[in-house]
Amino acid sequence: VAKPAARTIDWVDDAIVAIDQTLLPGDEVYLQIRDVETLAEAIRTLRIRGAMGLGVAGGLGVALAIRRAQEAGADPVRAAADAADVLARTRPTAANLFRGIERVHAAVADGPDAAVATAVELIAEDVAANTAIGERGADLLGELLAGGRETFVALTHCNAGALAGVDVGTALGVIAALHHRGRVGEVLACETRPLLQGARLTCWELARLGVNHSLIVDSAAAGLVGRGEIDFVVVGADRIAANGDVANKVGTFSHALAAQYAGIPFLVAAPEMTIDAGCPDGSSIPIEERAADEVTQFAGVSTAPPGVRARNPAFDVTPAELVTAIVTERRVIRTAAGERAAPSRERIPVA
Amino acid sequence: VAKPAARTIDWVDDAIVAIDQTLLPGDEVYLQIRDVETLAEAIRTLRIRGAMGLGVAGGLGVALAIRRAQEAGADPVRAAADAADVLARTRPTAANLFRGIERVHAAVADGPDAAVATAVELIAEDVAANTAIGERGADLLGELLAGGRETFVALTHCNAGALAGVDVGTALGVIAALHHRGRVGEVLACETRPLLQGARLTCWELARLGVNHSLIVDSAAAGLVGRGEIDFVVVGADRIAANGDVANKVGTFSHALAAQYAGIPFLVAAPEMTIDAGCPDGSSIPIEERAADEVTQFAGVSTAPPGVRARNPAFDVTPAELVTAIVTERRVIRTAAGERAAPSRERIPVA
């Protein structure tokens, strides 16, 4: 099949149903989540993850709180505010998480049921936005790589696929659209240490899409780019500053450096809601530092001497000048050519 | 203690004694190797590894063959030639391996015992060369970073330490010398996927040297360099082309790109024998492609869906223009400033 059998995250019978991404690719298990605390824990432990998926999850989380309050005869307005607060503290970098939470929380002003309806709308909006991003990205690549080979070799990092959203990915949405046009020769998927979302999730998705692919360690990408084996890089984004600096999964920056060195396009595929006009540049994007044992252990086995200290930043910032273009559902922003990402908007609150 | 309790590789009672590096950091086990086939297998499986260690191992391997032939009443000249042939096929990228083999094989012309003596000399030469590299590298860093902080934060990749040679490292030799001068604040050690030599070996050595260190995933390095958290990068080399292009463990190239972007020194520490004057540039250095399961499995656990294909280049090439300097036991070669690495020598034969 061309996509997961069920949506990555959905709203069914006033509850969230989401695939447990920590169990992939081994097991395809769907979680039913009925309360905010369980959701917050699922987000912290990356059972639910991905830039756009977090936006939908944040919004649906506020809806969960409203429904549970209504069932218990409690105050849904107060419950929505509390949920917004708890959920905003789960992951500090992802812009969409805050956007989803804020959007549904703001809709409470129109009544609790209106807020729940707004949350449910996020699902369809995500699919529509990512579908548009995919087509626009494929168009842009056709243009940027015109006169070159008939089929391209792409590099991607982490998972910016259907599993990072609802049903269609951003970076993998672009690849899927290009594949549909018969123009994907191969995708090189970076494994994405420490949590291996590339190995576990992207390879799983690419196999389902029927796209020819190979797995590489993250640090092999630059050498392959340097040897001319890759035609373009496409990644997602967790937050984009007003000037076009891009926070994305740790490792993205070095792919951008390699792409610039080799003179190949480096595309960022992300919905408009990823752009944080309140962040003037990448230096004001908070970077989540995760637990050391993600680095020092694998599958319960130590990879380093006992007691070793580790640093574990989950994201890095790619400067706008290295980004050929950011592709959103509305436009192509040619950041390396000096175009800014931001319409002016309020700053996303930092938990 | 400041160094491993025993040498990484040594010659004892006409046999090789070497620490089994695949068992570190869990167990410190020394192998006694008496025949060429066992040695070749130990090299292929990385029980014996490291740029300089391979040079010594290659030379001692030819000596093993001579001694076994003498004991069996066979022809030591023929045995040395056969051993040189077998050992040269074990790892295609490392220049020192071929140099060590060639040097001892050539000495057979002066008689089998002279060849064995030449092999044993490689051990002391390696220690002397690396000691000189360490001091010269520390001097150079003092110069390049003059006027900056009193103590520096270093980044290194893979293991170019005592475990990559006999008793003193190249990149870690520089760090050890700088540490001795009280100028190392911290070393960030890249774990070095897929085989985690950084996590397993470099952290083990740094702990023994008493150097403050933290482990990071390889792809976190660029972001930390970009945020100004690192003062310099120092790595070893497996082969250096005449123009100064450097083949080293996969992942090195992206550290060099990040260093250039941030304007910090990128040093390569390697003995003269690593320079292959017969390779005009990096494109003529053969890059070893290792088995896919090094990428798709860890500690016997699959990291990716069953049947996924993987690419696994063990090395990459860093262009000379990104290398601030190559430090050898004899000189500082300022490659980024246009200095070439090569005196003219014959091409190292490719197995």
Interface residues (C-beta under 8 A of the other chain):
Chain A: P25 G26 L188 C190 E191 T192 R193 P194 L196 A199 R200 C203 W204 A207 H213 S214 L215 I216 V217 D218 S219 A220 A221 A222 G223 L224 G226 R227 V250 G251 F253 S254 L257 A258 Y261 I287 V295 T296 F298 A299 V301 S302 T303 A304 P305 V308 R309 A310 R311 N312 P313 F315 D316 V317 P319
Chain B: P25 G26 L188 C190 E191 T192 R193 P194 L196 A199 R200 C203 W204 A207 H213 S214 L215 I216 V217 D218 S219 A220 A221 A222 G223 L224 G226 R227 V250 G251 F253 S254 L257 A258 Y261 I287 V295 T296 F298 A299 V301 S302 T303 A304 P305 V308 R309 A310 R311 N312 P313 F315 D316 V317 P319
